[in-house]
Amino acid sequence: MSEDDTMHVVYVGYPGFPLGLAQVERQKLIAKGLISRGCQVTVLNRYGIHEKGEAADVLEQPSFEGIPFVYTSGSPYRENAFIKRNLFKIKGLVNEVRYLISSRKNNKLDAILVTTNTFYDVLFYCLVAKLCKVPAILDNVEYWTAHPIRKSIFKRLDNYLYDQYAFKVATKVICISSFLVDVVKRNDPLKPVIKIPAIVDFSKFGHAREATEPYFLFCGSAAYLETINFILDAYNQLEQTRYKLYLVTSGTDADEERVKASIEHSKYKDGIRFFSRLSYDQLLKLYTNSSALLIPLRDTKQDRARFPHKIGEYCAAKQVIISTGYGEINHYFTDKQNALIANTYSVPEYAEKMHEVIENPGLATVLGQRSYQTGQSHFSHEISGKKIIEFIAPSFAEAKYNYGELLCDT
């Protein structure tokens, strides 16, 4: 610990901060949670991935929402020229190591927090942490070998190594789900591990509800076409046209075109609205004004291992969540208590839960309020910050807070 009794954490491994999707949002909220509890957190990006000129008012600042961040390559932008782009990556790698070693020498590094999708990066950062004599804390959010997407032999090997060995080389492990916690405990029983589920900043959800047409809303990657088609099939079974269906997606142009093609085949296509590339404020307004928020999960290792970031956001929006009874959903939600949960990943069962919203909007309102309370109890970034501090450095937590109060929040 540094001389001023402040814990210094450097967050590494994932490019693009502070702009990005779920993993960057989780990185952002963990950092904010730690900062809210007295830590100093700096996010390192090894190289730039953004288009030149993109969001310069954000990317060219030294911090975002109180979180300092650095691009060690010297630029947040991606170079178009192959040679120059790779020279910047090498520069970023060298400067990243220099930054970490220098921070340690100056008593400004007490732990390295790692979030990455590749095993070779986990191994690299754990070696640097050992060199700096600080713990390497891995934040694990996926079970990579369960992803059905076609991959190269190298990527399949990396995914296997990540799932089997990443937690073994890290000092401690944060997992997003009980499934991933069980993987760690089964294979490395002595490894310190903690579950930190979806995280949300409730202060961003202050939009007043506006009078709009009633609609169901799904938000997710356009690459999850199976899930989107499942929702479209359930919507087609409702035998009504008053409630609309809003699909908010992100992804490649090709993936989004496939979603649009599926919409065209729906018998209720005139009641379906497609959204893409919304600002975060626009997205939150759509959440808040919805009649119900959709997130069907499948009985697969992939869905049992992950915890979609948007579940936390759905809770903060105070609207009823409609899901299926698999994975982390069962740890926090119960049908007709704080959500509507179909027993199986079945189109008729899911359509029936959507129908309940139409038939009983009063119940949907009550369940939305209860999901909000669930989110505040389990998904708040401030609560997560306390848990992670106690996990990384119990002595720091004891010095900063009443230890009994800290444990009451876990």
C-alpha positions as CSV (number, residue, x, y, z in Angstrom):
1,M,0.0,0.0,0.0
2,S,1.2,3.5,-0.8
3,E,2.4,5.9,1.9
4,D,-0.8,7.9,1.7
5,D,-2.9,4.8,2.6
6,T,-4.6,4.8,-0.7
7,M,-5.0,1.6,-2.8
8,H,-3.8,2.1,-6.4
9,V,-5.3,-0.3,-9.0
10,V,-4.4,-0.3,-12.7
11,Y,-7.0,-1.8,-15.0
12,V,-5.6,-3.5,-18.1
13,G,-6.4,-5.9,-21.0
14,Y,-9.3,-4.6,-23.0
15,P,-9.0,-1.9,-25.7
16,G,-11.3,1.0,-26.4
17,F,-12.0,2.5,-23.0
18,P,-14.2,4.6,-22.3
19,L,-16.2,3.7,-25.5
20,G,-17.5,0.3,-26.0
21,L,-20.1,-2.3,-25.3
22,A,-20.8,-4.6,-22.3
23,Q,-17.2,-5.4,-21.3
24,V,-16.1,-1.8,-21.4
25,E,-19.3,-0.8,-19.4
26,R,-18.3,-3.4,-16.8
27,Q,-14.8,-2.1,-16.7
28,K,-16.1,1.4,-16.3
29,L,-18.5,0.5,-13.5
30,I,-16.0,-1.6,-11.5
31,A,-13.6,1.3,-11.7
32,K,-16.3,3.8,-10.5
33,G,-17.2,1.4,-7.7
34,L,-13.6,1.2,-6.5
35,I,-13.1,5.0,-6.8
36,S,-16.3,5.6,-4.8
37,R,-14.7,3.6,-2.0
38,G,-11.5,5.5,-1.8
39,C,-9.3,3.7,-4.4
40,Q,-7.3,5.3,-7.2
41,V,-7.9,3.5,-10.5
42,T,-6.3,4.1,-13.9
43,V,-7.3,2.3,-17.0
44,L,-4.6,1.4,-19.6
45,N,-5.4,0.9,-23.2
46,R,-2.4,-0.7,-25.1
47,Y,-3.4,0.7,-28.5
48,G,-6.2,2.6,-30.2
49,I,-9.1,1.0,-31.9
50,H,-11.3,4.0,-32.8
51,E,-11.6,5.7,-36.1
52,K,-9.6,9.0,-36.4
53,G,-11.6,11.9,-35.2
54,E,-14.3,9.8,-33.5
55,A,-15.5,11.2,-30.2
56,A,-12.4,13.4,-29.8
57,D,-14.1,15.3,-27.0
58,V,-14.1,12.1,-25.0
59,L,-11.1,10.1,-26.2
60,E,-8.6,13.0,-26.0
61,Q,-9.3,13.8,-22.4
62,P,-7.3,12.5,-19.5
63,S,-10.3,11.0,-17.7
64,F,-13.9,9.9,-18.2
65,E,-16.5,10.3,-15.4
66,G,-13.7,10.6,-12.9
67,I,-11.7,7.6,-14.2
68,P,-8.2,8.4,-15.5
69,F,-7.3,6.5,-18.7
70,V,-4.2,6.3,-20.8
71,Y,-3.5,5.0,-24.3
72,T,0.1,3.8,-24.0
73,S,0.6,3.7,-27.8
74,G,0.1,7.5,-27.7
75,S,-3.2,7.6,-29.6
76,P,-6.7,6.3,-29.1
77,Y,-7.1,6.0,-32.9
78,R,-6.5,3.0,-35.2
79,E,-3.9,3.5,-37.9
80,N,-4.9,2.4,-41.3
81,A,-1.5,1.6,-42.6
82,F,-0.5,-2.0,-41.6
83,I,3.1,-1.3,-40.7
84,K,2.4,1.9,-38.7
85,R,-0.5,0.2,-36.9
86,N,1.7,-2.7,-35.7
87,L,4.5,-0.4,-34.7
88,F,2.0,1.5,-32.6
89,K,1.0,-1.8,-31.0
90,I,4.6,-2.6,-30.1
91,K,5.0,0.9,-28.8
92,G,1.9,0.5,-26.7
93,L,3.1,-2.9,-25.3
94,V,6.5,-1.5,-24.3
95,N,5.0,1.7,-22.7
96,E,2.4,-0.4,-20.9
97,V,5.1,-2.4,-19.1
98,R,7.1,0.7,-18.4
99,Y,4.0,2.4,-16.9
100,L,3.3,-0.5,-14.6
101,I,6.9,-0.9,-13.4
102,S,7.2,2.8,-12.9
103,S,4.0,3.0,-11.0
104,R,5.2,0.2,-8.7
105,K,8.5,1.9,-8.1
106,N,6.6,5.1,-7.1
107,N,4.3,3.2,-4.8
108,K,1.3,3.8,-7.1
109,L,0.5,0.2,-7.9
110,D,-1.0,-2.2,-5.5
111,A,-3.0,-4.5,-7.8
112,I,-3.4,-5.2,-11.5
113,L,-7.0,-5.8,-12.6
114,V,-7.2,-7.8,-15.8
115,T,-10.2,-8.0,-18.2
116,T,-9.4,-9.7,-21.6
117,N,-10.8,-12.3,-24.0
118,T,-7.5,-14.0,-24.7
119,F,-5.3,-16.3,-22.6
120,Y,-2.0,-15.0,-23.9
121,D,-2.9,-11.6,-22.5
122,V,-3.9,-13.1,-19.1
123,L,-0.5,-14.9,-19.1
124,F,1.3,-11.7,-20.1
125,Y,-0.3,-9.5,-17.4
126,C,0.2,-12.2,-14.7
127,L,3.9,-12.3,-15.5
128,V,4.1,-8.5,-15.3
129,A,2.3,-8.5,-12.0
130,K,4.7,-11.1,-10.7
131,L,7.6,-8.9,-11.8
132,C,6.0,-5.9,-10.0
133,K,5.2,-8.1,-7.0
134,V,1.5,-7.2,-6.9
135,P,-1.5,-9.5,-7.3
136,A,-3.1,-10.0,-10.7
137,I,-6.9,-10.0,-10.4
138,L,-8.7,-11.6,-13.3
139,D,-12.3,-10.6,-14.1
140,N,-13.8,-13.5,-16.0
141,V,-17.1,-12.9,-17.8
142,E,-17.5,-15.7,-20.3
143,Y,-17.0,-19.4,-20.9
144,W,-15.3,-19.1,-24.2
145,T,-15.2,-22.7,-25.4
146,A,-19.1,-22.7,-25.2
147,H,-19.3,-20.0,-27.9
148,P,-20.7,-21.6,-31.1
149,I,-19.2,-19.0,-33.5
150,R,-16.8,-20.5,-36.1
151,K,-13.2,-19.8,-35.1
152,S,-9.6,-20.4,-36.3
153,I,-7.6,-23.3,-34.8
154,F,-5.5,-20.7,-32.9
155,K,-8.6,-19.0,-31.5
156,R,-10.1,-22.4,-30.4
157,L,-6.8,-23.3,-28.7
158,D,-6.7,-19.9,-27.0
159,N,-10.3,-20.3,-25.8
160,Y,-9.5,-23.7,-24.4
161,L,-6.4,-22.4,-22.5
162,Y,-8.4,-19.4,-21.2
163,D,-11.2,-21.6,-19.7
164,Q,-8.8,-24.2,-18.3
165,Y,-5.8,-22.2,-17.1
166,A,-6.5,-18.4,-16.9
167,F,-7.8,-18.6,-13.4
168,K,-4.8,-20.8,-12.4
169,V,-2.2,-18.2,-13.4
170,A,-4.1,-15.3,-11.8
171,T,-3.6,-14.5,-8.1
172,K,-7.4,-14.1,-7.5
173,V,-10.5,-14.3,-9.7
174,I,-13.6,-12.3,-10.1
175,C,-16.4,-14.2,-11.9
176,I,-19.6,-12.9,-13.3
177,S,-21.7,-16.0,-12.6
178,S,-22.0,-19.0,-10.3
179,F,-21.2,-21.3,-13.2
180,L,-17.8,-19.7,-13.6
181,V,-17.2,-19.7,-9.9
182,D,-17.9,-23.4,-9.9
183,V,-15.4,-23.9,-12.7
184,V,-12.7,-22.3,-10.6
185,K,-13.5,-24.1,-7.4
186,R,-13.7,-27.5,-9.1
187,N,-10.3,-27.1,-10.8
188,D,-8.4,-25.0,-8.3
189,P,-10.1,-25.3,-4.9
190,L,-7.7,-23.0,-3.1
191,K,-7.9,-20.2,-5.5
192,P,-9.5,-17.0,-4.0
193,V,-12.7,-16.3,-6.0
194,I,-15.7,-14.0,-5.7
195,K,-18.8,-13.5,-7.8
196,I,-19.6,-10.0,-9.0
197,P,-22.7,-10.1,-11.2
198,A,-24.0,-7.5,-13.6
199,I,-23.2,-4.0,-12.5
200,V,-25.2,-0.8,-13.1
201,D,-24.9,2.9,-12.1
202,F,-28.4,3.7,-10.9
203,S,-27.7,7.5,-11.0
204,K,-27.9,7.4,-14.8
205,F,-31.5,6.2,-14.8
206,G,-33.4,9.4,-13.9
207,H,-35.6,9.7,-16.9
208,A,-39.3,10.4,-16.2
209,R,-41.6,8.0,-17.9
210,E,-43.3,9.5,-20.9
211,A,-46.7,8.7,-22.6
212,T,-45.8,6.4,-25.5
213,E,-47.3,3.5,-27.4
214,P,-47.0,0.2,-25.4
215,Y,-44.0,-1.9,-26.6
216,F,-41.8,-4.8,-25.7
217,L,-38.1,-4.1,-26.0
218,F,-35.1,-6.3,-26.7
219,C,-31.5,-4.9,-26.7
220,G,-28.6,-7.0,-27.8
221,S,-26.0,-7.7,-30.4
222,A,-27.3,-8.3,-34.0
223,A,-25.0,-11.4,-34.0
224,Y,-27.5,-13.1,-31.6
225,L,-29.9,-13.8,-34.5
226,E,-31.1,-17.1,-32.9
227,T,-32.3,-15.1,-29.9
228,I,-33.9,-12.4,-32.0
229,N,-35.7,-14.9,-34.1
230,F,-37.0,-16.6,-30.9
231,I,-38.4,-13.2,-29.8
232,L,-40.0,-12.6,-33.2
233,D,-41.6,-16.0,-33.1
234,A,-43.0,-15.3,-29.6
235,Y,-44.3,-11.9,-30.7
236,N,-46.0,-13.6,-33.7
237,Q,-48.0,-15.8,-31.3
238,L,-49.5,-12.9,-29.4
239,E,-52.5,-12.5,-31.8
240,Q,-52.6,-8.8,-31.2
241,T,-51.2,-5.7,-32.8
242,R,-51.6,-3.1,-30.1
243,Y,-48.2,-3.8,-28.4
244,K,-45.3,-3.0,-30.6
245,L,-41.9,-4.7,-30.5
246,Y,-38.7,-2.6,-30.4
247,L,-35.4,-4.3,-31.4
248,V,-32.3,-2.4,-30.4
249,T,-29.2,-3.9,-31.9
250,S,-25.5,-3.3,-32.5
251,G,-23.1,-5.1,-34.8
252,T,-21.8,-5.4,-38.3
253,D,-23.9,-4.2,-41.3
254,A,-24.2,-7.8,-42.4
255,D,-25.6,-9.0,-39.1
256,E,-28.0,-6.1,-39.0
257,E,-29.3,-6.9,-42.5
258,R,-30.0,-10.4,-41.4
259,V,-32.1,-9.0,-38.5
260,K,-34.0,-6.8,-40.9
261,A,-34.7,-9.7,-43.2
262,S,-36.1,-11.7,-40.2
263,I,-38.4,-8.8,-39.4
264,E,-39.7,-8.7,-43.0
265,H,-40.9,-12.3,-42.5
266,S,-42.9,-11.5,-39.4
267,K,-46.6,-11.3,-39.8
268,Y,-46.6,-8.3,-37.4
269,K,-43.7,-6.6,-39.3
270,D,-45.6,-3.3,-39.3
271,G,-45.5,-3.3,-35.5
272,I,-41.8,-3.9,-35.2
273,R,-39.3,-1.0,-35.0
274,F,-35.6,-1.5,-35.5
275,F,-33.0,0.7,-33.8
276,S,-29.2,0.8,-34.2
277,R,-26.3,3.0,-33.1
278,L,-28.3,4.9,-30.5
279,S,-26.7,7.2,-28.0
280,Y,-26.7,5.9,-24.4
281,D,-29.2,8.5,-23.4
282,Q,-31.6,7.5,-26.2
283,L,-31.3,3.8,-25.1
284,L,-32.1,4.6,-21.5
285,K,-35.2,6.5,-22.6
286,L,-36.4,3.5,-24.6
287,Y,-35.8,1.3,-21.5
288,T,-37.7,3.6,-19.2
289,N,-40.7,3.9,-21.5
290,S,-41.1,0.3,-22.4
291,S,-43.9,-2.0,-21.2
292,A,-41.5,-5.0,-20.7
293,L,-37.9,-5.8,-21.3
294,L,-36.9,-9.0,-23.0
295,I,-33.9,-11.2,-22.3
296,P,-34.5,-14.9,-23.1
297,L,-31.6,-17.2,-22.1
298,R,-31.0,-20.7,-23.4
299,D,-30.1,-23.9,-21.6
300,T,-26.5,-23.8,-22.8
301,K,-23.1,-23.5,-21.1
302,Q,-22.7,-20.1,-22.8
303,D,-25.9,-18.6,-21.3
304,R,-25.4,-20.3,-17.9
305,A,-21.9,-18.9,-17.7
306,R,-22.6,-15.3,-18.7
307,F,-24.7,-12.6,-17.1
308,P,-25.8,-10.0,-19.7
309,H,-25.0,-6.5,-18.7
310,K,-28.4,-5.3,-19.8
311,I,-30.1,-7.2,-17.0
312,G,-28.7,-4.7,-14.6
313,E,-29.8,-1.9,-16.8
314,Y,-33.3,-3.4,-17.2
315,C,-33.6,-3.4,-13.4
316,A,-32.6,0.2,-13.1
317,A,-35.3,1.1,-15.7
318,K,-38.0,-0.1,-13.4
319,Q,-39.8,-2.1,-16.1
320,V,-40.7,-5.8,-15.8
321,I,-38.1,-8.3,-17.1
322,I,-39.2,-11.3,-19.1
323,S,-36.7,-14.1,-19.2
324,T,-36.2,-17.9,-18.9
325,G,-35.2,-20.0,-15.9
326,Y,-31.6,-20.7,-16.7
327,G,-28.2,-19.6,-15.3
328,E,-27.9,-16.4,-13.1
329,I,-31.6,-15.5,-13.6
330,N,-32.5,-18.1,-11.0
331,H,-30.2,-16.6,-8.4
332,Y,-31.9,-13.3,-8.4
333,F,-35.4,-13.5,-10.0
334,T,-38.5,-15.5,-9.3
335,D,-41.6,-15.7,-11.6
336,K,-44.3,-13.3,-10.6
337,Q,-42.2,-12.1,-7.6
338,N,-39.8,-9.7,-9.3
339,A,-39.9,-10.8,-13.0
340,L,-41.8,-13.0,-15.4
341,I,-39.8,-16.2,-16.0
342,A,-40.7,-18.9,-18.5
343,N,-39.7,-22.4,-17.2
344,T,-38.0,-23.3,-20.5
345,Y,-36.6,-21.8,-23.6
346,S,-39.9,-22.4,-25.4
347,V,-41.6,-20.0,-27.9
348,P,-45.2,-20.7,-26.6
349,E,-44.1,-20.3,-22.9
350,Y,-42.3,-17.1,-23.6
351,A,-45.2,-15.8,-25.6
352,E,-47.5,-16.5,-22.7
353,K,-45.3,-14.4,-20.4
354,M,-45.5,-11.5,-22.9
355,H,-49.3,-12.0,-23.0
356,E,-49.4,-11.6,-19.2
357,V,-48.0,-8.1,-19.6
358,I,-50.8,-7.2,-22.1
359,E,-53.5,-8.8,-19.9
360,N,-52.3,-7.5,-16.5
361,P,-50.2,-4.3,-16.9
362,G,-50.7,-3.5,-13.2
363,L,-48.8,-6.7,-12.3
364,A,-46.1,-5.7,-14.8
365,T,-45.7,-2.4,-13.0
366,V,-45.4,-4.0,-9.6
367,L,-42.8,-6.5,-10.9
368,G,-40.8,-3.7,-12.5
369,Q,-40.6,-1.9,-9.2
370,R,-39.5,-5.1,-7.5
371,S,-36.8,-5.7,-10.1
372,Y,-35.5,-2.2,-9.4
373,Q,-35.2,-3.1,-5.7
374,T,-33.4,-6.4,-6.6
375,G,-31.0,-4.4,-8.8
376,Q,-30.2,-1.9,-6.0
377,S,-29.5,-4.8,-3.6
378,H,-27.2,-6.8,-5.9
379,F,-26.1,-4.8,-9.0
380,S,-25.1,-1.4,-7.7
381,H,-21.6,-0.3,-8.7
382,E,-21.0,1.0,-5.2
383,I,-21.9,-2.3,-3.5
384,S,-19.7,-4.1,-6.0
385,G,-16.9,-1.6,-5.3
386,K,-17.0,-2.5,-1.6
387,K,-17.0,-6.2,-2.3
388,I,-14.0,-6.0,-4.7
389,I,-12.0,-3.9,-2.3
390,E,-12.4,-6.4,0.5
391,F,-11.6,-9.2,-1.9
392,I,-8.4,-7.6,-3.3
393,A,-7.1,-6.1,0.0
394,P,-8.9,-6.9,3.2
395,S,-6.5,-4.8,5.2
396,F,-7.3,-1.7,3.2
397,A,-11.0,-2.4,3.6
398,E,-10.7,-2.7,7.3
399,A,-8.7,0.5,7.5
400,K,-11.2,2.5,5.4
401,Y,-14.5,1.1,6.6
402,N,-16.3,-0.5,9.5
403,Y,-15.6,-4.2,8.6
404,G,-18.9,-5.4,9.9
405,E,-20.7,-2.9,7.8
406,L,-18.8,-4.0,4.7
407,L,-19.7,-7.6,5.3
408,C,-23.4,-6.7,5.7
409,D,-23.4,-5.5,2.1
410,T,-22.1,-8.7,0.6
